[in-house]
Amino acid sequence: MNSKKMIMGLLAISVLAGCSNPETRAQANRGFDYEGESLRSQPLLIPAGLEAPAFNNEYVVPVLSDSAQHGVTGKALDIRPPTQVLPLVRGAEIMDNGTGLWFYQQRLDQPLEQELSQALEAFFAAQGADPSRDGQGWQSNGRPIGNASQQFRWQLVPDAVRRAVAVQVNVLGSEGLIQDRQRAEASMLNAFSLSYQRELTQQQNLLDRSPITLELDQPQGRLLAAEGYDRTWKRLVTLLPQLGFQLTNRQQALGYVDVDYDGLSASKWRDLGLPKLDIPEREYRIQLGDLGNQSSITLSDKDRVPVSAEVLGEFATTLSKAFQRTDLIR
């Protein structure tokens, strides 16, 4: 049903798009005969024997002089709302002048400026934007987002203090209205931002499917995952139901999962190819801790009393094997 609704929605949009063009969308949908009208006024007729009323001239509209600045009217008036720059990537910020977006360093394995350079090159290739690069950045056309003959200048502006790099775009040339230039720049920025977000999502999906090392820290009564909090959380809540745990309550912000362990049959453990988890079938709480590049996992009973070393060891043996199995999270 959802797919059918989506298809119908896309068809409706296609029909509407086919009935309009940039010129008609920029104009009011009624006639412009009013442009030929002028203000005509006649003096108030006062019947004989009556006095003319007193008039307040405070709200009289003055006649514009020939030197006064006249704004656009009629067909020349663009009624389209301004295109807004959208920070589609998490953590991104719009530059003060609206012609760029700030992106912040998140990955430690690659400099952000190099990552954005590669993202721009991939964006140009996907759009067929015919880029050329020099010492100041890139120059590209606008196809297929806008006018193919329109040229844009792309630049990377690093800020070492903020650990950020801005992607900035400007329309080349001085022709055209300022509103049209701003709209074109915003459209290009949004298109790149969407492309970059898709690339980051693909990278994250690949990362989420990679093995995670999990080790038992017996002296501290915990397990240590060699990965950050978010990835460890995703992996944990994905695997627990497959290992015989029913999730009864979970709070990612607080880092805990309440579970009810019912166990699995011997044949099910063989099918999974994992060591059988031989712990009492009861309610437990699993608590995650954020240690930066690592995460801690502790196991306690429903009364928040830590489990014995034997139970924690059994839990660690099975869970560590599961964390290495990428086929269990597809």
C-alpha positions as CSV (number, residue, x, y, z in Angstrom):
1,M,0.0,0.0,0.0
2,N,2.8,2.4,0.8
3,S,4.6,1.7,-2.5
4,K,1.3,2.3,-4.4
5,K,0.8,5.6,-2.6
6,M,4.4,6.6,-3.4
7,I,4.0,5.8,-7.1
8,M,0.7,7.7,-7.3
9,G,2.4,10.7,-5.6
10,L,5.3,10.6,-8.1
11,L,2.9,10.5,-11.0
12,A,1.0,13.5,-9.6
13,I,4.2,15.4,-9.3
14,S,5.2,14.5,-12.8
15,V,1.9,15.7,-14.2
16,L,2.1,19.0,-12.3
17,A,5.7,19.5,-13.4
18,G,4.7,18.9,-17.0
19,C,2.1,21.6,-16.8
20,S,4.5,24.3,-15.6
21,N,7.9,25.8,-16.3
22,P,10.2,28.2,-14.4
23,E,8.6,31.2,-16.1
24,T,5.0,30.4,-15.2
25,R,6.0,29.3,-11.7
26,A,7.7,32.6,-11.1
27,Q,4.6,34.6,-12.1
28,A,1.2,35.2,-10.5
29,N,-1.6,33.0,-11.9
30,R,-3.9,35.8,-12.9
31,G,-3.9,38.5,-15.5
32,F,-1.8,41.7,-15.4
33,D,-4.4,44.2,-16.8
34,Y,-4.0,46.2,-13.6
35,E,-0.7,47.5,-14.8
36,G,-2.5,49.8,-17.3
37,E,-4.8,51.2,-14.7
38,S,-4.2,54.6,-13.0
39,L,-5.6,56.3,-10.0
40,R,-8.5,58.5,-10.9
41,S,-10.1,60.7,-8.3
42,Q,-12.8,63.3,-8.4
43,P,-13.6,66.1,-5.9
44,L,-16.3,65.3,-3.4
45,L,-19.6,66.8,-4.5
46,I,-21.1,68.9,-1.6
47,P,-24.8,69.6,-1.9
48,A,-25.9,73.2,-1.7
49,G,-26.3,74.5,1.8
50,L,-23.8,72.1,3.3
51,E,-20.1,72.7,4.3
52,A,-17.3,70.6,3.0
53,P,-16.0,68.2,5.7
54,A,-12.5,68.7,7.0
55,F,-9.9,66.3,5.4
56,N,-6.9,64.8,7.1
57,N,-3.9,64.8,4.7
58,E,-1.8,62.6,6.9
59,Y,-2.5,59.5,4.8
60,V,-2.4,61.0,1.4
61,V,-0.2,58.9,-0.9
62,P,2.4,61.2,-2.6
63,V,3.0,61.1,-6.3
64,L,6.3,59.5,-7.2
65,S,8.8,61.7,-8.9
66,D,10.5,60.7,-12.1
67,S,13.8,60.1,-10.1
68,A,12.1,57.8,-7.6
69,Q,13.1,54.1,-7.7
70,H,10.4,51.9,-9.2
71,G,10.1,48.3,-8.2
72,V,9.2,45.4,-10.6
73,T,5.5,44.7,-11.2
74,G,3.4,42.3,-13.2
75,K,5.2,39.6,-15.2
76,A,8.6,41.0,-14.1
77,L,7.7,40.3,-10.4
78,D,9.2,36.9,-9.3
79,I,6.8,35.4,-6.7
80,R,8.8,32.3,-6.0
81,P,10.0,31.9,-2.4
82,P,13.7,32.0,-1.9
83,T,15.5,28.7,-2.0
84,Q,16.9,27.9,1.4
85,V,20.3,26.2,2.0
86,L,19.6,23.0,3.9
87,P,22.2,21.4,6.3
88,L,21.3,17.9,5.3
89,V,24.5,16.3,6.8
90,R,24.4,15.9,10.5
91,G,26.3,18.6,12.3
92,A,26.6,20.8,9.2
93,E,26.0,24.6,9.6
94,I,25.1,27.3,7.1
95,M,27.7,30.0,6.5
96,D,26.7,33.5,7.5
97,N,26.5,34.7,3.9
98,G,24.4,31.7,2.9
99,T,26.8,30.7,0.1
100,G,28.3,27.7,1.9
101,L,28.1,25.0,4.5
102,W,30.4,24.2,7.3
103,F,31.3,20.5,7.8
104,Y,33.1,19.2,10.9
105,Q,35.7,16.6,11.3
106,Q,34.1,13.3,12.4
107,R,36.3,10.5,10.9
108,L,39.9,10.2,12.3
109,D,41.2,8.1,9.4
110,Q,41.1,10.8,6.7
111,P,41.5,14.6,6.7
112,L,38.2,16.3,6.2
113,E,39.4,18.5,3.4
114,Q,40.5,15.5,1.5
115,E,37.2,13.7,2.1
116,L,35.2,16.7,0.9
117,S,37.4,17.0,-2.2
118,Q,36.7,13.4,-3.1
119,A,33.0,14.0,-2.4
120,L,32.9,17.0,-4.7
121,E,34.7,15.0,-7.5
122,A,32.1,12.2,-7.1
123,F,29.3,14.8,-7.2
124,F,30.6,16.4,-10.4
125,A,31.0,13.0,-12.0
126,A,27.4,11.9,-11.1
127,Q,25.9,15.2,-12.3
128,G,28.0,15.4,-15.5
129,A,29.0,18.9,-14.3
130,D,32.1,19.2,-16.5
131,P,34.5,20.4,-13.7
132,S,37.9,22.0,-14.1
133,R,40.2,22.5,-11.2
134,D,42.8,25.2,-10.4
135,G,44.6,26.5,-7.4
136,Q,41.5,28.1,-6.0
137,G,39.0,25.3,-6.4
138,W,36.7,24.0,-9.1
139,Q,34.7,25.5,-11.8
140,S,31.6,23.6,-13.1
141,N,28.4,24.1,-15.1
142,G,25.0,23.7,-13.6
143,R,23.6,20.7,-15.5
144,P,21.4,18.9,-14.9
145,I,20.3,20.8,-11.8
146,G,19.8,24.1,-13.7
147,N,21.0,26.0,-16.7
148,A,23.9,24.0,-18.3
149,S,25.5,27.2,-19.5
150,Q,25.6,28.7,-15.9
151,Q,29.0,28.5,-14.4
152,F,29.8,28.0,-10.7
153,R,33.0,28.4,-8.6
154,W,33.4,25.9,-5.8
155,Q,35.9,26.4,-3.0
156,L,37.0,24.6,0.2
157,V,37.5,27.0,3.1
158,P,39.3,25.2,6.0
159,D,39.2,26.5,9.6
160,A,41.8,24.7,11.8
161,V,40.5,26.2,15.0
162,R,37.0,24.8,14.5
163,R,38.3,21.6,12.9
164,A,35.9,22.4,10.1
165,V,35.9,22.9,6.3
166,A,33.3,24.9,4.4
167,V,32.1,24.1,0.9
168,Q,31.3,27.4,-0.8
169,V,29.7,28.0,-4.2
170,N,29.3,31.2,-6.2
171,V,27.7,31.9,-9.5
172,L,30.3,33.2,-12.0
173,G,29.5,36.4,-13.9
174,S,27.5,39.4,-12.9
175,E,24.4,39.0,-15.1
176,G,21.0,38.2,-13.7
177,L,19.0,39.2,-10.7
178,I,20.5,38.7,-7.2
179,Q,17.6,36.5,-6.3
180,D,18.2,34.2,-9.2
181,R,21.9,33.9,-8.3
182,Q,21.1,33.1,-4.7
183,R,18.5,30.5,-5.8
184,A,21.0,28.9,-8.1
185,E,23.8,28.8,-5.5
186,A,21.4,27.3,-2.8
187,S,20.2,24.7,-5.3
188,M,23.7,23.6,-6.1
189,L,24.7,23.4,-2.4
190,N,21.6,21.4,-1.5
191,A,22.3,19.0,-4.4
192,F,25.9,18.4,-3.2
193,S,24.8,18.1,0.5
194,L,22.3,15.5,-0.5
195,S,24.9,13.6,-2.5
196,Y,27.4,13.8,0.3
197,Q,24.9,12.6,2.9
198,R,24.1,9.5,0.7
199,E,27.8,8.7,0.5
200,L,28.2,9.0,4.3
201,T,25.2,6.8,4.8
202,Q,26.7,4.1,2.5
203,Q,30.0,4.3,4.4
204,Q,28.2,4.0,7.7
205,N,26.2,1.0,6.5
206,L,29.4,-0.8,5.5
207,L,31.0,0.1,8.8
208,D,27.9,-1.1,10.7
209,R,28.2,-4.5,9.0
210,S,31.9,-5.0,9.8
211,P,33.0,-7.3,12.7
212,I,33.4,-5.8,16.2
213,T,35.9,-7.2,18.6
214,L,34.5,-7.9,22.1
215,E,36.7,-8.9,25.0
216,L,36.0,-9.9,28.6
217,D,37.5,-7.5,31.2
218,Q,37.0,-9.9,34.2
219,P,38.7,-7.7,36.9
220,Q,36.2,-4.9,36.1
221,G,33.3,-7.2,35.6
222,R,32.5,-6.0,32.1
223,L,32.9,-6.6,28.4
224,L,34.8,-4.2,26.2
225,A,33.8,-3.5,22.6
226,A,36.5,-2.1,20.3
227,E,34.0,0.4,18.8
228,G,32.1,3.5,19.7
229,Y,28.8,3.7,21.5
230,D,26.4,4.1,18.5
231,R,27.8,1.1,16.6
232,T,27.9,-1.1,19.7
233,W,24.3,-0.2,20.6
234,K,23.1,-1.0,17.1
235,R,24.9,-4.3,17.0
236,L,23.7,-5.3,20.5
237,V,20.0,-4.7,20.0
238,T,20.2,-6.4,16.6
239,L,21.8,-9.6,17.9
240,L,20.1,-10.0,21.3
241,P,16.7,-11.3,19.9
242,Q,18.6,-13.9,17.7
243,L,20.3,-15.2,20.9
244,G,17.1,-15.9,22.8
245,F,16.7,-12.5,24.5
246,Q,13.4,-10.8,24.4
247,L,13.8,-7.0,24.6
248,T,11.3,-5.6,27.1
249,N,12.6,-2.1,27.5
250,R,15.4,-0.1,26.0
251,Q,16.7,3.4,26.4
252,Q,19.5,4.3,24.1
253,A,20.1,7.7,25.7
254,L,20.6,6.1,29.1
255,G,22.4,3.1,27.6
256,Y,20.4,0.2,29.0
257,V,18.4,-2.7,27.6
258,D,16.0,-4.8,29.8
259,V,15.7,-8.3,28.5
260,D,14.0,-11.6,29.3
261,Y,16.2,-14.6,28.5
262,D,14.2,-17.7,27.3
263,G,17.1,-19.5,25.7
264,L,17.3,-21.4,22.5
265,S,17.2,-25.1,21.6
266,A,20.4,-27.1,20.9
267,S,19.5,-27.4,17.2
268,K,19.0,-23.6,17.0
269,W,22.5,-23.0,18.5
270,R,23.9,-25.4,15.9
271,D,22.1,-23.6,13.1
272,L,23.6,-20.3,14.3
273,G,27.0,-21.8,14.6
274,L,27.5,-20.1,18.0
275,P,28.5,-21.5,21.5
276,K,25.4,-22.3,23.5
277,L,24.6,-19.6,26.0
278,D,24.1,-21.6,29.2
279,I,22.9,-19.0,31.7
280,P,19.8,-18.9,33.9
281,E,16.6,-18.1,32.1
282,R,15.4,-14.9,33.8
283,E,15.2,-11.1,33.4
284,Y,18.5,-9.1,33.0
285,R,19.6,-5.6,32.4
286,I,22.4,-4.9,29.9
287,Q,24.1,-1.6,30.5
288,L,26.3,0.2,27.9
289,G,29.0,2.7,28.7
290,D,30.5,5.3,26.4
291,L,34.4,5.1,26.6
292,G,35.1,7.2,23.4
293,N,36.6,4.8,20.9
294,Q,35.4,1.8,23.1
295,S,32.2,0.8,24.8
296,S,31.6,-1.2,28.0
297,I,28.9,-3.8,28.5
298,T,27.8,-5.0,31.9
299,L,25.2,-7.6,32.8
300,S,23.0,-7.5,36.0
301,D,19.8,-9.2,37.1
302,K,16.5,-7.4,37.3
303,D,17.4,-6.0,40.8
304,R,20.5,-4.4,39.2
305,V,22.9,-6.8,41.0
306,P,25.9,-7.7,38.8
307,V,25.8,-11.3,37.7
308,S,28.5,-13.8,38.8
309,A,31.8,-14.2,37.0
310,E,30.7,-17.5,35.6
311,V,27.5,-16.0,34.0
312,L,29.4,-13.0,32.7
313,G,32.0,-15.4,31.2
314,E,29.3,-17.4,29.4
315,F,27.7,-14.3,28.1
316,A,31.0,-12.9,26.9
317,T,31.9,-16.1,25.0
318,T,28.7,-16.3,23.0
319,L,28.3,-12.5,22.5
320,S,31.9,-12.0,21.3
321,K,31.5,-14.7,18.7
322,A,28.2,-13.1,17.5
323,F,29.8,-9.6,17.3
324,Q,32.2,-11.1,14.8
325,R,29.5,-12.6,12.6
326,T,28.5,-10.1,9.9
327,D,26.0,-12.6,8.4
328,L,23.8,-12.2,11.5
329,I,23.2,-8.5,10.9
330,R,22.3,-8.5,7.3
